[in-house]
C-alpha cells in the first residue's frame, strides 16, 4: 500500500474518532434514555431538539459505521501483510484481537460501560473465516446482515405496539424514564468510583421492564451485526483496491446521491419520532429509518473525504492524520476525560449540562485530543496504547 492510502485512512479514522464523541457524550453526561430521546433532559428548549437533530442525522450510528468500515479494511491490510511475509496470518490475527478483547473488557468493567473495543474484538474473531470470500461474497454477506438488522427493528416495533404503556410499570426506563428513575441514575453517577461501578453492574437497576429488555437486547444485537456488516464492507473495499486508487470522477455523483438520500432517510426518522412525541411504542420506526440511512451516509462520507484528500484541501486535512494514527489511545483518553468530568469521582457534572452546553465540552475535547496527538507524535512513532498492543501481539 502506498503512503497516500495510509494518509486517507488516517484522516478518515480521525473523523470517526472525533465523530463518536457527540453521541457518546450523551451517555457519559446523562442517563441512557437521553441517547435515544431528547425529551428526557432539558426538553423545553428548542436548542435541545436542534442538537438532537444534528447528532441523530449526521452522527448516530454513522461514526461507528465509519469506524467499523475502516476496521475491516485495516484488518485485511494486516492479514495481507502477514501472508506476504510467510507467517501464520490466522495466529497473528487471533492473538491481536484477543488482546484487544482484554483491553476492551478492562475499559468496559473499570471505566465506561459504552465500550466498543470488546465488540470489535469479538467481531474480528468471528469474521476471520469469511475474509477469504471474494469482494462480491463479502458484500452479499454484509447486505444480508443489514437485512437482519432492519428485520430486528421491524420485529421490535411489532412487539412494542402490543405493550400497554398506559401502565407505568410497563414503561421503558431506557427510553421514557420517570422522574424517580432519572433521580436514581443521576444520584448514582454523582457518587464515588466504586459506588458508580456497583450501580452499573447491580442486578437491581432501573431497566427491568419487558420494554426495556426488548429495546436494549435489540440494540446490543444490532450493534454487533452492524459492526460485522461494515467490517465486511471495509474488507471488500480493500480487496477491490479501493484505497490504492484515486477516486474516479464518476463517483462524485454517487457521493451526492448517497449523502442526499441518507440525510432524507435519517431526517424522516427524526421527524417521525418528533411527531409521535417520542413515544416508546414508536421508537423502532425512527431507528429503522436511521439504520437505512447509515450505510449510505458512511459511504458518502468516505467518498467525499477521499475526494477532498485528492484536492487542494489535502494539506489542511493532513493536520488530522495524527489523530487517526492514535485512534486507540485517544478513544480511551476520551473516556478518562469524560468520566472524570461527569462522574462523582471527578467533577460530578452528570445530569447538569444541556445538549447545547455539551457541544462546548465536545469542541474543547476535540481540541485537547488534537493537540495531544500532535505533541505525542512529534516524539514517538505511535500512540502509547498502539505501541503496547503491537508489542503484545507479536
C-alpha positions as CSV (number, residue, x, y, z in Angstrom):
1,X,0.0,0.0,0.0
2,X,1.3,3.5,-0.8
3,X,1.6,6.4,1.6
4,X,-1.5,8.2,0.1
5,X,-3.7,5.3,1.1
6,X,-2.4,5.3,4.6
7,X,-2.9,9.1,4.8
8,X,-6.5,8.7,3.6
9,X,-7.3,6.1,6.2
10,X,-5.7,8.1,9.0
11,X,-7.7,11.2,8.1
12,X,-11.0,9.3,7.8
13,X,-10.2,7.5,11.1
14,X,-9.7,10.9,12.8
15,X,-13.1,11.9,11.6
16,X,-14.6,8.7,13.1
17,X,-12.8,9.2,16.4
18,X,-14.0,12.8,16.8
19,X,-17.4,11.9,15.5
20,X,-18.0,9.2,18.2
21,X,-17.9,11.9,20.9
22,X,-21.1,13.8,20.1
23,X,-23.1,10.5,20.6
24,X,-21.0,9.0,23.4
25,X,-21.1,12.2,25.5
26,X,-24.9,11.9,25.8
27,X,-24.3,8.7,27.8
28,X,-21.3,10.0,29.6
29,X,-23.2,13.0,30.8
30,X,-26.8,11.8,31.2
31,X,-29.0,8.7,31.9
32,X,-29.1,6.3,29.0
33,X,-32.5,7.4,27.8
34,X,-31.0,10.8,26.8
35,X,-29.2,9.0,24.0
36,X,-32.5,7.9,22.4
37,X,-34.9,10.6,23.5
38,X,-34.2,14.3,23.5
39,X,-37.4,14.9,25.6
40,X,-35.7,13.3,28.7
41,X,-33.4,16.1,29.8
42,X,-34.0,19.9,29.2
43,X,-36.9,19.0,26.9
44,X,-38.4,22.5,26.9
45,X,-35.6,24.0,24.9
46,X,-35.7,24.3,21.1
47,X,-31.9,24.1,21.1
48,X,-32.2,20.6,22.6
49,X,-34.2,19.3,19.6
50,X,-31.9,21.1,17.1
51,X,-28.9,19.4,18.8
52,X,-30.6,16.0,18.7
53,X,-31.4,16.5,15.0
54,X,-27.8,17.2,14.2
55,X,-26.4,14.2,16.2
56,X,-29.2,11.8,15.1
57,X,-28.9,12.6,11.3
58,X,-25.2,13.1,10.9
59,X,-23.5,11.2,13.7
60,X,-25.7,8.5,15.3
61,X,-24.5,5.0,14.0
62,X,-22.7,6.8,11.1
63,X,-19.5,7.3,13.0
64,X,-19.5,3.8,14.5
65,X,-20.2,2.5,11.0
66,X,-17.3,4.6,9.6
67,X,-15.0,3.3,12.3
68,X,-16.2,-0.3,11.6
69,X,-15.6,0.0,7.9
70,X,-12.0,1.3,8.5
71,X,-11.5,-1.5,11.0
72,X,-12.4,-4.1,8.3
73,X,-10.0,-2.5,5.8
74,X,-7.2,-2.3,8.3
75,X,-7.8,-5.9,9.3
76,X,-7.4,-7.0,5.7
77,X,-4.2,-4.9,5.3
78,X,-2.6,-6.7,8.3
79,X,-3.7,-10.1,7.1
80,X,-2.3,-9.4,3.6
81,X,1.0,-8.2,5.2
82,X,1.3,-11.3,7.3
83,X,0.6,-13.6,4.4
84,X,3.2,-11.8,2.2
85,X,5.7,-12.4,5.0
86,X,5.0,-16.1,5.1
87,X,3.8,-16.1,8.7
88,X,0.6,-17.5,10.1
89,X,-2.0,-14.8,9.4
90,X,-4.6,-16.7,11.5
91,X,-2.3,-17.0,14.6
92,X,-1.3,-13.3,14.4
93,X,-4.9,-12.3,13.8
94,X,-6.4,-14.2,16.7
95,X,-3.6,-13.1,19.1
96,X,-4.0,-9.5,18.2
97,X,-7.7,-9.4,18.7
98,X,-7.8,-11.4,21.8
99,X,-5.5,-8.8,23.3
100,X,-7.9,-6.1,22.1
101,X,-10.7,-8.0,23.8
102,X,-8.7,-7.8,27.0
103,X,-8.3,-4.1,26.6
104,X,-11.9,-3.7,25.9
105,X,-13.1,-5.7,28.9
106,X,-10.9,-3.6,31.2
107,X,-12.3,-0.4,29.7
108,X,-15.9,-1.9,30.0
109,X,-15.7,-3.0,33.6
110,X,-13.5,-0.4,35.1
111,X,-14.0,2.8,33.2
112,X,-17.0,3.1,30.9
113,X,-19.8,0.7,30.0
114,X,-20.2,2.0,26.5
115,X,-17.0,0.4,25.3
116,X,-16.9,-0.8,21.7
117,X,-13.4,-2.4,21.7
118,X,-14.7,-5.7,23.1
119,X,-17.4,-5.7,20.5
120,X,-14.9,-5.1,17.7
121,X,-12.6,-7.8,19.1
122,X,-15.4,-10.4,19.0
123,X,-16.4,-9.3,15.5
124,X,-12.7,-9.7,14.4
125,X,-12.6,-13.3,15.7
126,X,-16.0,-14.2,14.1
127,X,-15.2,-12.6,10.8
128,X,-11.8,-14.1,10.0
129,X,-13.1,-17.3,8.2
130,X,-15.2,-15.0,6.0
131,X,-12.3,-12.9,4.8
132,X,-11.3,-15.5,2.2
133,X,-14.5,-14.6,0.3
134,X,-14.4,-12.5,-2.9
135,X,-15.4,-8.9,-2.6
136,X,-18.8,-9.8,-4.1
137,X,-19.2,-12.5,-1.4
138,X,-18.2,-10.1,1.4
139,X,-20.7,-7.5,0.1
140,X,-23.5,-10.1,-0.1
141,X,-22.9,-11.3,3.5
142,X,-22.7,-7.6,4.6
143,X,-26.1,-6.9,2.9
144,X,-27.6,-9.9,4.5
145,X,-26.6,-8.8,7.9
146,X,-28.0,-5.3,7.3
147,X,-31.3,-7.0,6.3
148,X,-31.3,-8.8,9.6
149,X,-30.7,-5.5,11.5
150,X,-33.7,-4.0,9.7
151,X,-35.8,-7.1,10.4
152,X,-34.9,-6.8,14.1
153,X,-36.2,-3.3,14.4
154,X,-39.4,-4.2,12.4
155,X,-39.9,-7.0,14.9
156,X,-39.2,-4.7,17.8
157,X,-41.9,-2.3,16.6
158,X,-44.4,-5.2,16.4
159,X,-43.6,-6.2,19.9
160,X,-43.7,-2.7,21.4
161,X,-47.1,-1.8,20.0
162,X,-48.6,-4.7,21.8
163,X,-47.5,-3.4,25.2
164,X,-49.9,-1.3,27.2
165,X,-47.8,1.8,28.1
166,X,-50.7,3.4,30.0
167,X,-49.5,1.2,32.9
168,X,-46.5,2.9,34.5
169,X,-44.8,-0.4,35.3
170,X,-44.7,-1.2,31.6
171,X,-42.8,1.9,30.5
172,X,-39.2,1.6,29.4
173,X,-36.7,3.5,31.7
174,X,-34.2,3.2,28.9
175,X,-36.4,5.5,26.7
176,X,-39.0,7.3,28.7
177,X,-37.9,7.1,32.4
178,X,-39.9,8.5,35.2
179,X,-38.6,11.4,37.4
180,X,-37.8,8.8,40.0
181,X,-35.8,6.8,37.5
182,X,-33.9,9.9,36.4
183,X,-33.2,10.8,40.1
184,X,-31.9,7.3,40.8
185,X,-29.5,7.4,37.8
186,X,-28.2,10.9,38.4
187,X,-27.7,10.3,42.1
188,X,-25.8,7.0,41.4
189,X,-23.3,8.6,38.9
190,X,-22.6,11.6,41.1
191,X,-21.1,9.3,43.8
192,X,-17.6,7.9,44.1
193,X,-15.9,5.5,41.7
194,X,-16.8,2.2,43.4
195,X,-20.4,3.4,44.0
196,X,-20.7,4.0,40.3
197,X,-19.4,0.6,39.4
198,X,-21.7,-1.0,41.9
199,X,-24.7,0.7,40.5
200,X,-23.8,-0.1,36.9
201,X,-23.4,-3.8,37.5
202,X,-26.2,-4.2,40.1
203,X,-29.0,-6.6,39.2
204,X,-31.5,-4.1,40.7
205,X,-31.0,-1.4,38.0
206,X,-33.9,0.6,36.6
207,X,-34.0,-1.3,33.3
208,X,-36.3,-4.2,34.3
209,X,-39.5,-3.8,32.3
210,X,-40.4,-6.0,29.3
211,X,-40.0,-3.0,27.0
212,X,-36.5,-2.2,28.4
213,X,-35.4,-5.8,27.7
214,X,-36.8,-5.7,24.2
215,X,-35.2,-2.3,23.4
216,X,-31.8,-3.0,24.9
217,X,-31.4,-6.6,23.7
218,X,-32.3,-5.4,20.1
219,X,-29.8,-2.5,20.5
220,X,-27.0,-4.8,21.6
221,X,-27.7,-7.4,19.0
222,X,-27.9,-5.0,16.1
223,X,-24.8,-3.1,17.3
224,X,-22.9,-6.4,16.8
225,X,-24.5,-7.2,13.4
226,X,-23.9,-3.6,12.2
227,X,-20.3,-3.7,13.1
228,X,-19.9,-7.1,11.4
229,X,-21.6,-5.8,8.2
230,X,-19.5,-2.7,8.0
231,X,-16.3,-4.6,8.7
232,X,-17.1,-7.0,5.8
233,X,-17.8,-4.0,3.6
234,X,-14.5,-2.4,4.5
235,X,-12.7,-5.8,3.9
236,X,-14.4,-6.0,0.5
237,X,-13.3,-2.4,-0.4
238,X,-9.7,-3.3,0.5
239,X,-9.8,-6.4,-1.7
240,X,-11.0,-4.2,-4.6
241,X,-8.0,-1.9,-4.2
242,X,-10.4,0.9,-3.3
243,X,-7.8,2.6,-1.1
244,X,-4.9,2.4,-3.6
245,X,-6.5,4.2,-6.5
246,X,-7.6,7.8,-6.6
247,X,-11.4,8.1,-6.5
248,X,-12.9,8.2,-10.0
249,X,-14.6,11.4,-11.0
250,X,-17.8,9.5,-11.8
251,X,-18.1,8.6,-8.1
252,X,-18.9,12.3,-7.3
253,X,-22.4,11.8,-8.5
254,X,-22.7,8.8,-6.2
255,X,-21.3,10.7,-3.3
256,X,-24.0,13.4,-3.8
257,X,-26.8,10.7,-4.1
258,X,-25.6,8.7,-1.1
259,X,-25.4,11.7,1.2
260,X,-28.7,13.3,0.0
261,X,-30.7,10.1,0.3
262,X,-29.1,9.2,3.7
263,X,-29.9,12.7,5.1
264,X,-33.5,12.4,3.9
265,X,-34.0,8.9,5.5
266,X,-32.4,9.9,8.8
267,X,-34.4,13.2,8.9
268,X,-37.6,11.3,8.2
269,X,-36.7,9.1,11.2
270,X,-36.2,12.2,13.4
271,X,-39.4,13.9,12.3
272,X,-41.5,10.8,12.7
273,X,-40.3,10.3,16.3
274,X,-40.9,14.1,16.9
275,X,-44.4,13.8,15.5
276,X,-45.1,10.9,17.9
277,X,-43.7,12.8,20.8
278,X,-41.0,10.1,21.2
279,X,-43.5,7.5,22.5
280,X,-41.8,4.3,23.4
281,X,-44.2,2.3,21.2
282,X,-42.9,4.0,18.1
283,X,-39.2,4.2,18.8
284,X,-38.4,1.4,16.3
285,X,-39.8,3.3,13.3
286,X,-37.4,6.2,13.7
287,X,-34.5,3.9,14.4
288,X,-35.4,1.7,11.4
289,X,-35.2,4.7,9.0
290,X,-31.9,5.7,10.6
291,X,-30.5,2.2,10.0
292,X,-31.4,2.5,6.3
293,X,-29.5,5.8,6.2
294,X,-26.4,4.7,8.0
295,X,-24.5,2.7,5.3
296,X,-25.5,5.3,2.7
297,X,-24.0,8.2,4.7
298,X,-21.0,6.2,5.7
299,X,-20.1,5.5,2.1
300,X,-20.9,9.1,1.2
301,X,-18.6,10.4,3.9
302,X,-15.8,8.1,2.7
303,X,-16.1,9.2,-0.9
304,X,-16.2,12.9,0.0
305,X,-13.2,12.8,2.3
306,X,-11.3,10.9,-0.4
307,X,-12.2,13.5,-3.0
308,X,-11.1,16.2,-0.6
309,X,-7.8,14.4,0.0
310,X,-7.2,14.3,-3.7
311,X,-7.7,18.1,-3.9
312,X,-6.1,21.3,-2.7
313,X,-7.6,20.6,0.7
314,X,-5.2,17.7,1.3
315,X,-2.5,19.7,3.3
316,X,-5.2,21.1,5.6
317,X,-6.8,17.7,6.1
318,X,-3.4,16.1,6.8
319,X,-3.3,18.1,10.1
320,X,-5.9,15.5,11.4
321,X,-3.8,12.4,10.4
322,X,-2.1,12.2,13.8
323,X,-5.5,11.9,15.5
324,X,-6.2,8.9,13.2
325,X,-2.8,7.3,13.9
326,X,-3.6,7.5,17.7
327,X,-7.2,6.4,17.5
328,X,-6.9,3.7,20.2
329,X,-5.1,5.9,22.7
330,X,-7.4,8.8,22.1
331,X,-10.6,6.7,22.3
332,X,-9.5,5.6,25.9
333,X,-8.4,9.2,26.6
334,X,-11.9,10.4,25.8
335,X,-13.3,8.0,28.4
336,X,-10.9,9.2,31.0
337,X,-11.7,12.8,30.4
338,X,-15.4,12.4,30.2
339,X,-15.8,10.2,33.2
340,X,-13.6,12.5,35.1
341,X,-15.7,15.4,34.1
342,X,-19.2,13.9,34.7
343,X,-18.9,11.1,37.3
344,X,-18.8,11.7,41.0
345,X,-15.2,10.6,41.4
346,X,-14.3,13.6,39.3
347,X,-16.2,16.9,38.9
348,X,-19.6,15.3,39.2
349,X,-21.4,17.2,36.4
350,X,-23.5,14.2,35.5
351,X,-27.1,15.3,34.6
352,X,-26.3,19.0,34.8
353,X,-25.5,20.2,31.3
354,X,-27.9,20.7,28.4
355,X,-27.2,19.3,25.0
356,X,-26.1,22.7,23.6
357,X,-23.8,23.1,26.6
358,X,-22.4,19.6,25.9
359,X,-21.2,20.9,22.5
360,X,-18.9,23.3,24.3
361,X,-17.4,20.2,26.0
362,X,-17.2,18.4,22.7
363,X,-15.2,21.2,21.0
364,X,-12.9,21.6,24.0
365,X,-12.2,17.8,24.0
366,X,-11.6,17.7,20.2
367,X,-9.0,20.5,20.6
368,X,-7.4,18.7,23.6
369,X,-7.1,15.4,21.7
370,X,-5.8,17.2,18.5
371,X,-3.0,18.9,20.4
372,X,-2.2,15.8,22.4
373,X,-1.8,13.7,19.2
374,X,0.5,16.3,17.6
375,X,2.6,16.7,20.7
376,X,3.0,12.9,21.2
377,X,3.8,12.0,17.6
378,X,6.5,14.7,17.5
379,X,8.5,12.5,19.8
380,X,7.2,9.0,19.2
381,X,6.1,7.0,16.1
382,X,3.0,5.5,17.7
383,X,0.5,6.3,20.5
384,X,1.3,4.5,23.8
385,X,-1.6,2.1,23.6
386,X,-0.9,1.4,19.9
387,X,2.7,0.6,20.8
388,X,1.7,-1.7,23.7
389,X,-0.9,-3.5,21.6
390,X,1.6,-4.1,18.9
391,X,4.2,-5.4,21.3
392,X,1.8,-7.8,22.9
393,X,0.6,-9.0,19.6
394,X,4.0,-10.1,18.2
